[in-house]
Each structure stands twice: as C-alpha cells, then as structure tokens.
Amino acid sequence: TDALQLAIDTANLPALGQLVQDYPDRDYNNISNNHASALWWSLMPPRGKRIEPKIVTYLLQHAPINPEQTLAGYTPRQYLTFACTQEISDIILPFLTEAERHFNKPAAQKDDLAAFHHQQDLSTFVQALEEFAITSSTSTSFTLDELWQNDELIDKDLRGFDFSYTNLANKTFVRCILPLTGPKKLPSTCKLIDCSVPMTHTYLRHQWPALFHQLCKSTTPPSAFTLFCLLEKDAQAMLSHHDRYGNTPLISASGQKYRRTLDYILKHPACDSTILHQTALNGFNALINATVCKNASNVNAILEHPDCDEHLLTHQNRDGNTAFMCAVALESDNGEIMHNIFTHRYAPQQFLLTQHNRLGHHALSLALNLNIKFQSQSQSIKRLLSYGQKIYPLALIQLINTIFRLEAHIKAQPTRRLADAKKEHIFEQTTTLKEIIIFFLRSIDHANEQKAQKLFKKEYDLLSKFLQANISFFDALNPLRKAIYQHWQDLTGLANLDKSHSCQQIVKITC
C-alpha cells in the first residue's frame, strides 16, 4: 500500500504500471485507512503537488477500480466537476466516462479490456523501471492509536484517515494535510494552523475563493476541515466572492437543504453586516433565498445572526418582494417562515404588511390574488388575519377588491360550467370571504367600537353600498353570504346598537 501511494504521489508512471501488473488481484478500491481507492488517492495530491492526469487516466484504464466509488459523499465525477480546475477535468472526464461505461459490463469483457491496455502500454515503461526503486522508506504511515499519543500533530500527511466520528477536542494540527473525510463540526478547542486539504493543491491561490464558493453550492456538505482550511487563508476574500449571477457563498449556502455550511459561515467572525447584506443580480439576499427555497431552518439561522436588522428584513428583490412577501406567496412550513420573520425583534410589522411590490401587491392582496387563481395560500391568509389590528385597514379595503374579482370570475364562466365552478372553486372563495368578514367583526370587538367606526367610516360606507348593490350576487352563490350581508347592515349602524347587541353576538351568529 505504501509503495502504491508513493508511486501515485510522486507521479511515477513506470512504478505504478509495474505494481498494477505484478499485483492484479489486490484491492485497488481500498488503499488507506479511510477506504480511499487508488483513483481517489490520485485525486488528492500532497502539498506542493497537483493532480497528474497521466496517473489518473492510467488507473482508470488499467487498474480494477470502481470509478463511481464515493468518498466523503462525493463521486469522482462530482469531485472533478467542482474541486478541480477546468483544464484538469477536461482531460480526465472522458476517461472517467469510458471507465464508468465499462464498469457495468460483464467481468469477462472487463478482463479482456484490461489485458489489451497492458499489452499496448506497459512495454513502454520497461526502460524507465530501473530509474525508480519501489520503497516505503519515506512513508509517513502510522496507526490511529499512535496518532493520538500526542494532542499536537505537526507536518503529518493525514489524507488516508477518516476523522468523521473522532473526538477532536483539544487537538492541534500544524501544517498537516487533512483528509476529505472530516468531521461535520470542529470543537472550539480544536486548532488548525497552516493546514491544507488536497483540493487546495489543485488550484492556484487566486482561485481559492471560487473553489470555496463551489463547495457552498455542493449538494454534499463539505467537511469542517475543508471549510476551515479555506476560510483560514483569506476569509474576507472567500465570503466576498460573487459568481456570474452575483451570488455570494452565503447566498448559495442559504439555499441548500442542509444547514451545516451556512452555520459555519454565519458563525465566522468575518461574516459581518456587509457580508450578510450582499445581494445577487436578481436582488436576492441570503434571507430571501432561504425563504424561496422553503428552508425554515436556514431562515432561522439567518434571523439569529446578530447583524440581522430592519434593513435585511425590508430589502426587496428585483420584483419588489421582501422575504416576508415571498413567504406569504410560497406558503411553506405552515406559515413558520412568515411568522418567524414577522415576529423578529427588528421587524417593522406595519411596514411589512403595507409594503408593495412592483405589481402593486402588499402581503394580503398577494395572498388573496393567488388564492383566487390557484385556490392556495389559505394558510397564509389565516396567518395574516391573525395579526389583528395591524392589518385591519388593509383587509377591509382588500375585501371589496376581492369581491369584485370573484364576481368577474363567475361572470366569465360558461353557463354549463357554473355549477362545477361553485363546487370546486367558488366555494373556497366564499369560505375565505367569510373568514375575512368574521375577522373584521372580531377586530372591532377588541377595539373601541365608536373609534373604529369613525376611523374607518369611509371603508364602512363603501363596503355597505357595495354589498347592497350586489345582494343578488350573494343570493346566487351561497345562503351564508346573505346572512353575512344582513348582519353587516347592523354593523354599519354600529353607533346605534344597544349594549346587548354587540359585535361578539354577530360573530357568534355569523359563524
């Protein structure tokens, strides 16, 4: 194993060819403690070295290797796509594709293929074999038990180890090459000083921010070793990187299903207010992106950041939507995202409810509009209504607009389809309208009735006239509408009601 690793690390093709020829039956899919294959070992060069395409392609062509074997959650193809330069991946990927194609063939065909490659190529290595003596004298091999005799590791090559389930508390790594298979989180007492991971060896220093950003986009969460080693180099440059769409690593990480990478970025000292408020070309910040991706956990992580302020909560994307409006429109997690944004300590609640997007919608009108079109957003509407007096004036005016739109929708239905429309579509809308009216009655009951009537007199008058003019519309749809209309007539004469005829009684009757 040491000789094989050494041949790969030193890019000695003749020695590697001799080993593959002499030991055709050895397990090339497991040559290290973390079960890395020879192919994976060739993709993880030591410090000062880069991936050698000639070594990788030789292994793919001649060694009995599984080209789809995963390490740290990545397949070789995924790793080549985001963790290697374009120049290297362009050379290797065609050979990898061919190896993947032959890997699923019957064993006899694979043996014939390997024999053909050996016959064609190994003869060219014979003269060079004398120049290389296969030796393990320079090996840095040690066992895991020997590793932990000291809490400080200096100048160790740890590519072959797996620290995924190892307690690293009070451990210090100095100038070590760390493996891909690292822990999900690093204890606060674990120190990494001038360490590196193999993928950084394949990039030039100015390319590291782009590599870090690629890791944040990966569907497989990178290890804490990888993230720390890159952020340690230049955290500000890493976190400020923009891709061609204007996304930053923070914005990209906010859209992932897992929270690990996002947490690591948010807790880093370099993730300040400037990083948190950066936006992409479409106007998305990290909060909006996490909301659109319907990830309540990521939204909560951003809301918990000490620099999450009113500006972040009220920021509008290119379409004029805030994160709150996006949550209303998407109706995800039973309103959890919407509620957590609305109840944030710095949330300007009245502003979030009244802010308009480029189409002129505020939160409630957006929810009602989507409800009419798609019979959805009922949870968002109920959640908005539960905010009580803060949305009262908006809801009262929006109710009139909603009735207008419902009436227009019914008139547009062909006569033969009107019955189906009532059952499948209109009934849902009448229920929503009923909830809104009942909400008004409850809201007024909780406030000073005289003051409410005076403050919203214009809205009361407008709604009353509209309902009177459209009594036939109510009669045609649902008997419940007629009952609501009758009690609304009483409500418009609110000042003349005696104490026994309160809004609470109207609510009871209407429900």
C-alpha positions in Angstrom: 0.0 0.0 0.0 2.8 2.4 0.9 4.6 1.7 -2.4 1.4 2.3 -4.3 0.7 5.5 -2.5 4.2 6.7 -3.1 4.1 5.9 -6.8 0.9 7.9 -7.1 2.2 10.8 -5.0 5.4 11.1 -7.0 3.6 10.6 -10.3 6.0 7.8 -11.2 4.1 6.1 -14.0 6.6 3.2 -14.6 6.5 2.2 -11.0 2.7 2.4 -10.9 2.5 0.3 -14.0 4.7 -2.3 -12.6 2.7 -2.5 -9.4 -0.6 -2.9 -11.2 1.0 -5.6 -13.4 2.5 -7.5 -10.5 -0.5 -7.3 -8.2 -3.6 -7.5 -10.4 -5.7 -9.2 -7.7 -5.1 -6.6 -4.9 -7.9 -4.4 -3.8 -7.4 -1.1 -5.5 -10.6 0.3 -4.1 -9.2 0.4 -0.5 -5.6 1.5 -0.1 -5.9 3.7 3.0 -7.5 3.8 6.5 -10.4 5.8 5.2 -11.1 3.3 2.4 -10.0 5.6 -0.4 -9.4 3.9 -3.7 -6.2 4.3 -5.8 -8.3 6.6 -8.0 -9.2 8.8 -5.1 -5.6 8.8 -3.9 -4.6 10.2 -7.3 -7.2 13.0 -6.9 -5.8 14.0 -3.5 -2.2 15.2 -4.2 0.2 16.0 -1.4 1.3 19.5 -0.6 3.3 21.1 -3.4 1.9 18.7 -6.0 -1.0 18.9 -8.4 -3.3 16.2 -9.8 -1.4 14.4 -12.6 -3.8 13.5 -15.4 -1.5 10.8 -16.7 -1.7 8.9 -13.3 -5.4 9.3 -13.1 -6.1 8.2 -16.6 -3.7 5.2 -16.3 -5.5 4.0 -13.2 -8.9 4.4 -15.0 -7.7 2.4 -17.9 -5.6 -0.4 -16.3 -6.4 -0.9 -12.6 -9.5 -2.8 -11.5 -11.1 0.3 -9.9 -14.7 1.3 -9.2 -14.9 4.7 -11.0 -18.2 5.5 -9.1 -16.9 4.9 -5.5 -17.8 7.7 -3.2 -15.5 9.4 -0.6 -16.9 12.0 1.9 -20.1 11.9 0.0 -18.6 12.7 -3.5 -18.2 10.6 -6.5 -15.0 11.1 -8.6 -17.2 12.8 -11.3 -18.7 15.3 -8.8 -15.2 16.0 -7.3 -13.7 16.6 -10.7 -16.5 18.9 -11.6 -16.2 21.4 -8.7 -12.9 20.6 -6.9 -10.6 20.6 -9.9 -9.6 23.1 -12.4 -11.3 23.1 -15.8 -8.1 22.2 -17.5 -7.6 19.0 -15.5 -11.2 17.9 -15.5 -11.4 18.3 -19.3 -8.6 15.8 -19.7 -9.8 13.3 -17.1 -13.6 13.3 -17.6 -13.6 11.5 -21.0 -11.6 8.6 -19.5 -13.8 8.6 -16.4 -16.9 8.3 -18.7 -15.3 5.4 -20.5 -14.4 3.7 -17.3 -18.0 4.2 -15.9 -19.3 2.7 -19.1 -17.1 -0.4 -18.9 -17.6 -0.8 -15.2 -21.1 -2.2 -15.6 -20.0 -4.7 -18.3 -19.6 -8.4 -17.6 -16.4 -9.4 -15.9 -15.0 -11.3 -18.9 -15.2 -8.2 -21.1 -13.5 -6.1 -18.4 -10.6 -8.6 -18.2 -10.2 -8.5 -21.9 -10.1 -4.7 -21.8 -7.5 -4.6 -19.1 -5.3 -7.2 -20.9 -5.5 -5.1 -24.1 -4.4 -1.9 -22.3 -1.5 -3.7 -20.5 -0.2 -5.2 -23.8 -0.3 -1.9 -25.6 1.2 0.4 -22.9 3.3 -1.5 -20.3 6.1 -2.2 -22.8 6.9 1.5 -22.9 7.7 1.5 -19.2 10.3 -1.2 -19.1 13.3 1.0 -19.7 12.3 3.5 -17.0 11.7 0.9 -14.3 15.4 0.9 -13.3 15.2 4.6 -12.5 12.8 4.0 -9.7 13.2 1.7 -6.7 9.9 0.9 -5.1 10.4 1.7 -1.5 8.4 2.8 1.5 11.3 4.3 3.4 9.8 7.8 3.2 6.4 6.7 4.2 4.6 8.7 6.9 2.4 5.7 7.8 1.1 5.4 11.4 -1.9 3.9 13.1 -4.8 5.9 14.6 -3.7 4.8 18.1 -0.2 6.2 17.5 -1.7 9.4 16.2 -3.4 10.3 19.5 -0.3 9.8 21.7 0.2 13.5 21.4 -2.5 16.2 21.2 -0.4 18.1 18.7 0.3 16.9 15.2 2.9 18.6 13.1 3.7 18.1 9.4 1.6 15.0 9.1 0.0 13.6 5.9 -3.4 12.6 7.1 -5.1 12.0 3.7 -5.7 8.4 4.4 -7.5 8.9 7.7 -11.2 9.4 8.5 -12.0 11.8 11.3 -15.7 11.9 10.7 -16.5 10.3 14.1 -13.4 11.2 16.0 -13.4 13.5 19.1 -11.1 16.3 18.1 -11.4 18.3 21.3 -8.1 19.9 22.5 -6.3 18.6 19.3 -4.0 20.8 17.4 -3.0 20.3 13.7 0.1 22.2 12.5 1.0 22.2 8.8 -0.9 19.0 8.2 -2.5 17.7 5.0 -6.1 17.0 6.2 -8.4 14.4 4.6 -11.7 15.0 2.7 -13.4 12.7 5.3 -13.5 15.2 8.2 -15.9 16.0 11.0 -19.2 17.8 10.5 -18.3 20.3 13.1 -15.0 21.3 14.8 -14.9 21.7 18.5 -14.0 25.2 19.7 -10.9 23.7 21.4 -9.6 22.2 18.1 -7.0 24.3 16.3 -5.8 24.1 12.7 -2.7 26.1 12.0 -1.5 26.5 8.4 -3.1 23.2 7.3 -4.4 22.3 3.9 -6.7 19.9 2.1 -5.9 18.1 -1.1 -8.3 20.1 -3.3 -6.4 23.4 -2.5 -3.3 21.8 -4.0 -5.1 21.6 -7.4 -5.9 25.4 -7.5 -3.7 28.5 -7.5 -4.2 30.8 -4.6 -6.3 33.4 -6.5 -8.7 30.5 -7.5 -9.4 29.5 -3.9 -12.4 31.9 -3.4 -14.1 30.3 -6.4 -13.4 26.8 -5.0 -14.9 27.8 -1.7 -18.0 29.1 -3.4 -18.3 25.8 -5.4 -18.2 23.9 -2.1 -21.1 26.1 -0.7 -23.1 25.2 -3.8 -22.4 21.5 -3.5 -25.4 19.2 -2.6 -23.0 17.2 -0.4 -21.9 19.2 2.6 -18.1 19.6 2.8 -16.3 18.7 5.9 -15.3 21.2 8.6 -11.7 20.6 7.7 -12.2 21.8 4.1 -14.2 24.9 5.1 -11.8 25.9 7.8 -8.7 25.5 5.7 -10.1 27.7 3.0 -11.5 30.4 5.3 -8.2 30.5 7.2 -6.4 31.6 4.1 -8.4 34.7 3.5 -11.9 34.7 4.9 -12.9 38.1 3.6 -11.9 37.1 0.0 -13.8 33.8 0.3 -17.0 35.3 1.6 -17.0 38.3 -0.8 -16.7 36.1 -3.9 -19.5 36.6 -6.5 -20.4 34.1 -9.2 -21.7 35.2 -12.6 -25.2 35.6 -11.2 -24.0 37.8 -8.4 -24.5 35.1 -5.7 -22.1 35.0 -2.7 -21.1 31.9 -0.8 -23.6 32.9 1.9 -26.5 33.2 -0.5 -25.6 29.9 -2.2 -25.3 28.1 1.2 -28.7 29.6 2.3 -30.4 27.6 -0.4 -29.1 24.2 0.5 -31.2 21.6 2.2 -28.6 21.1 4.9 -27.6 23.9 7.4 -24.0 22.9 8.2 -22.2 25.1 5.7 -24.5 28.1 6.4 -23.9 27.8 10.1 -20.2 27.7 9.6 -20.2 30.9 7.5 -22.6 32.8 9.8 -20.6 32.0 12.9 -17.3 33.0 11.3 -16.0 36.4 12.6 -15.6 37.6 9.0 -19.3 37.3 8.3 -20.2 40.8 9.3 -23.1 43.1 8.4 -21.5 43.8 4.9 -21.4 40.1 4.0 -24.9 39.5 5.4 -26.5 42.3 3.3 -24.9 41.4 0.0 -27.3 40.7 -2.8 -27.3 38.8 -6.1 -28.2 40.3 -9.5 -31.8 39.3 -9.0 -31.9 41.3 -5.8 -32.0 38.2 -3.6 -30.2 38.4 -0.3 -29.5 35.3 1.9 -32.8 35.7 3.8 -34.9 35.9 0.6 -33.0 33.0 -1.0 -33.6 30.7 2.0 -37.2 31.7 2.1 -37.7 31.0 -1.6 -36.0 27.6 -1.1 -38.6 26.9 1.7 -35.9 26.1 4.2 -37.2 27.2 7.6 -34.1 26.1 9.4 -31.8 28.2 7.2 -34.2 31.2 7.6 -34.0 30.9 11.4 -30.2 30.7 11.3 -30.0 34.0 9.4 -32.6 35.6 11.6 -30.5 34.7 14.7 -27.4 36.4 13.3 -26.5 39.5 15.4 -26.4 41.7 12.3 -29.8 40.7 11.1 -31.6 44.1 11.2 -34.6 46.0 9.8 -32.7 46.7 6.5 -32.3 43.0 5.9 -35.9 42.2 6.7 -37.3 45.0 4.5 -35.0 44.5 1.5 -36.9 44.0 -1.8 -35.7 41.9 -4.7 -35.8 42.9 -8.3 -39.6 42.2 -8.3 -40.2 44.3 -5.2 -40.8 41.3 -2.9 -39.5 41.1 0.6 -38.6 37.8 2.3 -41.9 38.2 4.2 -43.9 38.5 0.9 -42.1 35.5 -0.6 -43.0 33.5 2.5 -46.7 34.6 2.1 -46.7 33.6 -1.6 -45.0 30.2 -1.1 -47.0 29.2 1.9 -44.3 26.9 3.2 -43.9 25.1 6.6 -47.4 26.0 7.6 -46.5 29.7 7.9 -43.5 29.1 10.1 -41.1 31.2 8.0 -43.7 34.0 7.6 -44.3 34.1 11.3 -40.6 34.0 12.3 -39.8 36.9 10.0 -42.9 38.9 11.2 -42.1 38.4 14.9 -38.4 39.1 14.6 -37.2 41.7 17.2 -36.3 44.2 14.5 -39.2 43.5 12.2 -41.2 46.7 11.3 -44.5 44.8 11.3 -46.8 47.5 9.9 -44.3 48.2 7.1 -44.0 44.5 6.2 -47.8 44.4 5.9 -48.2 47.5 3.8 -45.1 47.4 1.6 -46.0 47.0 -2.1 -44.1 45.0 -4.8 -43.7 46.1 -8.4 -47.1 44.8 -9.3 -48.8 46.9 -6.6 -49.5 44.0 -4.2 -49.0 44.0 -0.5 -48.8 40.8 1.6 -52.6 40.3 1.9 -53.5 41.2 -1.6 -50.8 38.9 -2.9 -52.2 36.0 -0.9 -55.8 36.7 -1.9 -54.8 37.1 -5.6 -53.0 33.7 -5.5 -56.0 32.2 -3.7 -58.4 33.3 -6.4 -56.1 31.9 -9.2 -54.9 28.7 -7.6 -57.1 28.0 -4.6 -54.0 28.2 -2.4 -52.5 30.4 0.2 -55.3 29.7 2.7 -52.8 29.2 5.5 -51.1 32.5 4.6 -54.4 34.3 4.6 -55.3 32.9 8.0 -51.9 33.7 9.4 -52.1 37.3 8.1 -55.6 37.7 9.6 -54.3 36.5 12.9 -52.1 39.6 13.1 -55.2 41.5 14.2 -55.4 45.3 14.2 -52.1 45.7 12.3 -53.7 44.6 9.1 -57.3 45.7 9.7 -57.4 48.8 7.3 -55.7 46.8 4.5 -58.0 43.8 4.9 -61.2 46.0 4.9 -60.3 47.6 1.6 -58.9 44.4 0.1 -62.2 42.6 0.8 -64.0 44.9 -1.6 -61.5 44.3 -4.3 -61.7 40.5 -3.7 -65.5 40.5 -4.1 -65.1 42.5 -7.4 -62.7 39.9 -8.7 -64.8 37.0 -7.6 -67.9 38.4 -9.3 -65.9 39.0 -12.5 -64.6 35.4 -12.3 -68.1 34.0 -12.0 -69.5 36.1 -14.9 -66.7 34.8 -17.1 -67.7 31.2 -16.5 -69.8 29.5 -19.2 -73.3 28.7 -18.1 -72.8 24.9 -18.4 -69.8 25.1 -16.1 -71.2 27.4 -13.5 -72.4 24.5 -11.2 -68.9 22.9 -11.2 -67.3 26.3 -10.6 -69.4 26.7 -7.5 -68.4 23.4 -6.1 -64.7 23.3 -7.0 -63.6 26.9 -7.0 -66.2 29.5 -5.7 -67.0 27.6 -2.5 -63.3 28.0 -1.5 -63.5 31.7 -2.1 -66.8 32.2 -0.2 -65.2 30.5 2.8 -62.2 32.8 2.6 -64.5 35.8 2.3 -66.5 34.6 5.3 -63.3 34.3 7.4 -62.3 37.9 6.5 -65.6 39.4 7.4 -65.6 37.5 10.7 -62.1 38.8 11.3 -63.4 42.3 10.9 -66.1 41.8 13.5 -63.7 40.3 16.0 -61.2 43.0 15.4 -63.7 45.8 16.1 -65.0 43.9 19.1 -61.5 44.0 20.6 -61.1 47.8 20.0 -63.2 50.8 20.8 -66.3 50.4 18.6 -67.0 54.1 18.3 -63.4 54.9 17.5 -63.2 52.1 14.9 -66.3 53.3 13.1 -65.1 56.9 13.0 -61.6 55.9 11.9 -62.8 53.6 9.0 -66.1 55.4 8.2 -65.2 55.7 4.5 -64.4 52.0 4.2 -67.6 51.1 6.1 -69.7 53.2 3.8 -68.0 51.9 0.7 -68.4 48.3 1.7 -72.1 48.8 2.8 -73.0 50.3 -0.6 -71.2 47.6 -2.5 -72.9 44.8 -0.6 -76.3 46.4 -1.0 -75.8 46.8 -4.8 -74.7 43.1 -5.0 -77.2 41.4 -2.9 -78.2 39.2 -5.9 -74.6 38.2 -6.2 -74.7 36.9 -2.7 -78.1 35.2 -3.1 -76.9 33.3 -6.2 -73.8 31.9 -4.5 -74.4 30.8 -1.0 -77.1 31.4 1.7 -74.3 32.1 4.1 -73.5 35.2 2.1 -77.0 36.6 2.6 -76.7 36.0 6.4 -73.4 37.9 6.4 -74.9 40.7 4.5 -77.8 41.1 6.9 -75.6 41.2 9.9 -73.3 43.6 8.1 -76.2 46.0 7.8 -76.4 46.0 11.5 -72.7 46.6 11.8 -72.8 49.8 9.6 -75.2 51.2 12.2 -72.8 50.4 14.9 -73.3 53.6 16.9 -77.0 53.0 17.3 -76.6 49.4 18.7 -77.5 48.9 22.3 -75.2 47.2 24.7 -76.9 43.9 24.4 -76.4 43.7 20.6 -72.6 43.6 20.5 -70.2 42.6 17.7 -69.4 39.4 19.6 -73.0 38.3 19.2 -72.8 39.0 15.5 -69.7 36.8 15.3 -71.5 34.0 17.0 -74.4 34.2 14.6 -72.2 34.5 11.6 -70.0 31.6 12.5 
